[in-house]
């Protein structure tokens, strides 16, 4: 696929890195030649210096025969105009734009084909906000990812000594949770993936990935660790777009405090929030944290624009007694340094966003993609089409499907019914199939499984 990416910032660079490894023809457009040179030295792509919404720049980038344009510059207006130009002059089939301003997002009629022809809107800030909100909703979870419009979720939880299932085989799980439908689809043990079966024994320190309906998630987590009480006391460091959105989403359910060091910003968000408290100060100020009862805090979220500030304030909050600390971290190298041992959950905005883009690049009818393990693995929701003659999956039991190595089917969604994947489960046409691929190199093989042969057409 020929793809043009506008913007070589953090989101654009992350998207380029993910797509370059999948045999795509990538061109990145940016005003900064130094940023482009760094990308060209590291990845197999072409860089074009120029303004992404200018017709001549898009022409130099190859818009005449591009399959997709992904506009992720820091300017909403540039992204919108670039999509208009790509549609009007080059008839680019798929146009994806990053839109950050909530006022634009609310005016959905703006983005009709007869107005601003944008096929897909993405908002990294909203993606990250939703991701954090789900983590707060399910104490003990390391990741919570939605599929089938929220009817099924893929959850990662760490096995802790003393958990009822720790030291036991997975086949014991149904007996310990009668009436709870779930399936463990992958285990990461000392950073290496394991495709589990009934004989697999859960060990302390395992990161266990399972699928379940939302109503069963807390019960399943309780098998791997002591079940914590719901998170009610939240401190957010940073009143930027993400911090403010998170407070707005949670203030009616939780006791929220935001620490913001900019007086004007603190005043502005205090006027928008109805129940949350806004504190003017430094989140790395030990006296302030102690004064705000950090030792009684359920979750401390460091969401400023500076990785270093987020790491330091989270480390301090953890030392002072916060139950769970989360930090927004852009640099992948920092994530590797602090995840697990120093900070409970390191949140990568790029990884939270990339899935919404990958779903539009995948072949076959793929409707949802989530990046896992910092892009090394993926969770995919694909729709099965055709019949037994034209499809490699329809009409077959899971045992009969030749799945690529490291791939597990976790659940099917058939109409309103959620069906856990077992060896004798039969896939029917139009089923939504939720699976995990622990080795991203096999994603193309998974896509081919869900492509209908020409005989069906």
Secondary structure as GFF3:
##gff-version 3
##sequence-region A 1 457
A	DSSP	beta_strand	2	6	.	.	.	ID=ss1
A	DSSP	alpha_helix	10	20	.	.	.	ID=ss2
A	DSSP	beta_strand	25	30	.	.	.	ID=ss3
A	DSSP	alpha_helix	33	42	.	.	.	ID=ss4
A	DSSP	beta_strand	46	49	.	.	.	ID=ss5
A	DSSP	alpha_helix	55	60	.	.	.	ID=ss6
A	DSSP	three_ten_helix	63	65	.	.	.	ID=ss7
A	DSSP	beta_strand	68	71	.	.	.	ID=ss8
A	DSSP	alpha_helix	76	90	.	.	.	ID=ss9
A	DSSP	beta_strand	94	98	.	.	.	ID=ss10
A	DSSP	alpha_helix	102	106	.	.	.	ID=ss11
A	DSSP	three_ten_helix	108	111	.	.	.	ID=ss12
A	DSSP	beta_strand	120	122	.	.	.	ID=ss13
A	DSSP	alpha_helix	124	137	.	.	.	ID=ss14
A	DSSP	beta_strand	141	147	.	.	.	ID=ss15
A	DSSP	three_ten_helix	148	150	.	.	.	ID=ss16
A	DSSP	beta_strand	152	158	.	.	.	ID=ss17
A	DSSP	three_ten_helix	170	172	.	.	.	ID=ss18
A	DSSP	alpha_helix	173	176	.	.	.	ID=ss19
A	DSSP	beta_strand	182	189	.	.	.	ID=ss20
A	DSSP	beta_strand	192	194	.	.	.	ID=ss21
A	DSSP	beta_strand	207	212	.	.	.	ID=ss22
A	DSSP	three_ten_helix	214	216	.	.	.	ID=ss23
A	DSSP	alpha_helix	217	221	.	.	.	ID=ss24
A	DSSP	beta_strand	233	237	.	.	.	ID=ss25
A	DSSP	alpha_helix	241	250	.	.	.	ID=ss26
A	DSSP	beta_strand	255	260	.	.	.	ID=ss27
A	DSSP	alpha_helix	263	272	.	.	.	ID=ss28
A	DSSP	beta_strand	277	280	.	.	.	ID=ss29
A	DSSP	alpha_helix	286	291	.	.	.	ID=ss30
A	DSSP	three_ten_helix	294	296	.	.	.	ID=ss31
A	DSSP	beta_strand	299	302	.	.	.	ID=ss32
A	DSSP	alpha_helix	307	319	.	.	.	ID=ss33
A	DSSP	beta_strand	324	328	.	.	.	ID=ss34
A	DSSP	alpha_helix	332	338	.	.	.	ID=ss35
A	DSSP	beta_strand	345	347	.	.	.	ID=ss36
A	DSSP	alpha_helix	349	358	.	.	.	ID=ss37
A	DSSP	beta_strand	366	372	.	.	.	ID=ss38
A	DSSP	three_ten_helix	373	375	.	.	.	ID=ss39
A	DSSP	beta_strand	377	383	.	.	.	ID=ss40
A	DSSP	three_ten_helix	398	400	.	.	.	ID=ss41
A	DSSP	beta_strand	407	414	.	.	.	ID=ss42
A	DSSP	beta_strand	417	420	.	.	.	ID=ss43
A	DSSP	beta_strand	432	437	.	.	.	ID=ss44
A	DSSP	three_ten_helix	440	442	.	.	.	ID=ss45
A	DSSP	alpha_helix	443	449	.	.	.	ID=ss46
###
